[in-house]
Amino acid sequence: MLRGVVVAYLVRHAGGLLLFDTGFGFGNAELDERYDPQRVHVADALGAVGVDPAEIDAVANCHLHADHAGQNATFPGIPIYVQATEWKIAHTTDHTILEWIDFDGSRYEQLDGDHTISDDIRLLATPGHTPGHQSLAVRTRTGLVTLAGQACYTAAEWAGDPTPLEGRTGAPDIGAYDRSIARLRALDSDVVRFGHDREPWTRPA
């Protein structure tokens, strides 16, 4: 059995705190049996770095699968950025666990393509893994950091040496997957981070 990780990212910027993904949800017997997830509550993960969930100003999901958006309900009343295409497929197909998405107080901001959050932070439409997948580009003091989400599965896949945990083979739209990776590569990022790999890719010195 292959084992993987699910990673969320906290972005501190001049406008506040942005959380990119919220992790695997709790309480679905079918998913628990299938994946045997070892979960961390997003509130505990934030607390470990000194942040209360109430301090989060915005959330963005790279997509609405249960392992990336499963704890969105921790953030009622907070804007959650998602592509409109992703929202539609989540509500018309067996795409996710809807009770983890449609919670009391949810405040989704549906986007149609790229979206600028601030001068230094931009969401980029990167379909392929899902039709409404998106990635996040963050301009920092030390260079451009791209949070690829699951547009590319791991640092090894990005570097051209994929392990069995690669995403291209199983992508429902391989053409879109390849175009999205090409788009992310064209950003010429200094660091690329991934939704299923704790290790980043860093530009060689």
N, C-alpha and C positions, 0 to 999 in steps of 0.2 A: 504494500500500500504506500502510495506517495504521500508525503507530508509536506505541507507548505505553511506559510505565515500570511497573515493579513495585516497590513500596516496602514495606519492613519497618520496624518501630519498636521501639526499645529504651526501656523504661520503668524508670527508677531510682526505687525506693520504699523505705520503711523496712524492708520484709521482704527486700529483695534486688533482683535484676535480672530483669525479665520481658521476653521477646522476643515481639513480636506479628508472626507470619509469618516464614518463613525463606527465601523466594525460589525462583527457578526452579532445577530440578535439572539434573544433568549426565548425559550419556551415552545419551539416547534419540534415535535417528536420525530417527524419524518427526517428533517435535516440533522437532528442529533444522532439518529441511528445511521444515517448515510455517511456523515463526516466525522462524528465523534469530536466535535470542536472543543478545544481548550480555550475558553473565552476569558477576556478581561473586560470588565465594565468600563466604558469610555470615561465615566466620571472618575473611576479609580486611576486610569491612565493619566488623565489630566491632573488629578490631585498629586500624582507622583512628581509633576513638574511645577507644582505650586499654583495651579489654575483651577478655579471653581467653574463648573459648567455654566453658571449664570454669567460669567465674564465673557463667554464666547459671543462675538458680534455677528458672525455669519458662518454658515456651513456650505460646503460644496461637495456633492457626491460625484465621483468620476462616472459612476453609473448606479443603477438602483438594484443590483443583485443583493441578495440577503447578507452577503459577507462584507459589503461596502456601505450599505445604508441601513443595516439591521438595527442600529441603535439611534436612529434619527429622533425617536420620540423623547430622547433626553433633552431635546432643544425646542420646546414649544415656544411659539411666538418669534423665533429667530428665523431670518430669511435663509432658506436652503436653496442654493442654485442648482438647477438641473436642466438639461436640455429638454425642450418640449417633445422631441422625438422619443426620448427615453421615457418621459412621463406617459406618453401615449401607449408605448409597447408594454409598459408595466401594468396598464389598466385594461389592456385588450388581449393579453396572452398570459400564459403561465410563466411569467418572467421573474417573479419575486414573491415575497410574503407581504401581501398588501396591508395586513394589520400593522406591520412594522413601518409602513410608509404613510398610510392614511390614519394618523393619530389625531386626537383632540388637540387643537392649538397649532396644527401644522401650518407652515407659511412658506409654501414653495414658490420660488421665482423661476418661471419657465422661460428658457432662453432659446433663441433661434440662431444658433451659431456662436461665434466668438463673443466674449463679453469682457469689457474692462471694468475691474473692481476698483482699482486705484492706478495711479501713475506707474506703480511698480508691480502690479499683479493683474494677470489677464488669464481668463479661462479660454481654452482653445478647443473647438470641436474636433474630436479625433475618433470618428466612428471606425468600426471594424470588429472589436470584441463584442460590442453591442451597437445598434444603430445610433444611439444617443450618447455614446461615450464622450467624455471630455477630460482634458488634462489642464494643468495649472502651470503657468510660467511666472516665476518670481524673480524680480531684479533685486539683488542684495548688494551690500557694500563690497563683497568679494567676487561678484560675478552673477551670471544667470543660473538659477536653479530651476529645473523643470521637474514637476511631479507628474510622471507619465500615467499614474494610475495603472490600469491594465491594458493600456494601448500597447505596451510591451511588458512582458511578464517579469523578467528578471534582468539584472545587470549582465549576466552571461548571454542572454538572448540579444540584448542591445549591442554587446561587443562582438556578436557574430559566432559565438560558441555556445549554443543553447543546450541546457540540460534537459532532462525529460519534462521539467516544469516550464516548457515554452508555450506561448499562446497562439502562434501563427497557425499551426496545424489544425487546431480545433476552432478557429475563428469562423463564424457564420458567413463573413464576407471577407475573404482573404485579400481581394483587391483593395478594399477600403482599409484593411489592416495595414497593408504595405504602404499605401499612400499616407496614412496617418503617421507611421514611423518615419517615413521620408520627410514629412512636414516637421516633425519634432527634431529630426537630425539637422534640418536646415536652420533651426534656431541657434545652432552652434553653442550649446549650453556648456557651462563649466562643470556642472554637476547634474546628473539625472537620477531621480529616485523613483521607486517602483512600488506598486500596491501589494506585491507578493514577494518582496525581497527586502530584508533589512539592509543589505549592502548596497550602497550607491555605485553608480558608474561615475568616475572622476576623470576629467580630461588629463591625459598623460602629460607629464612635465616636459 
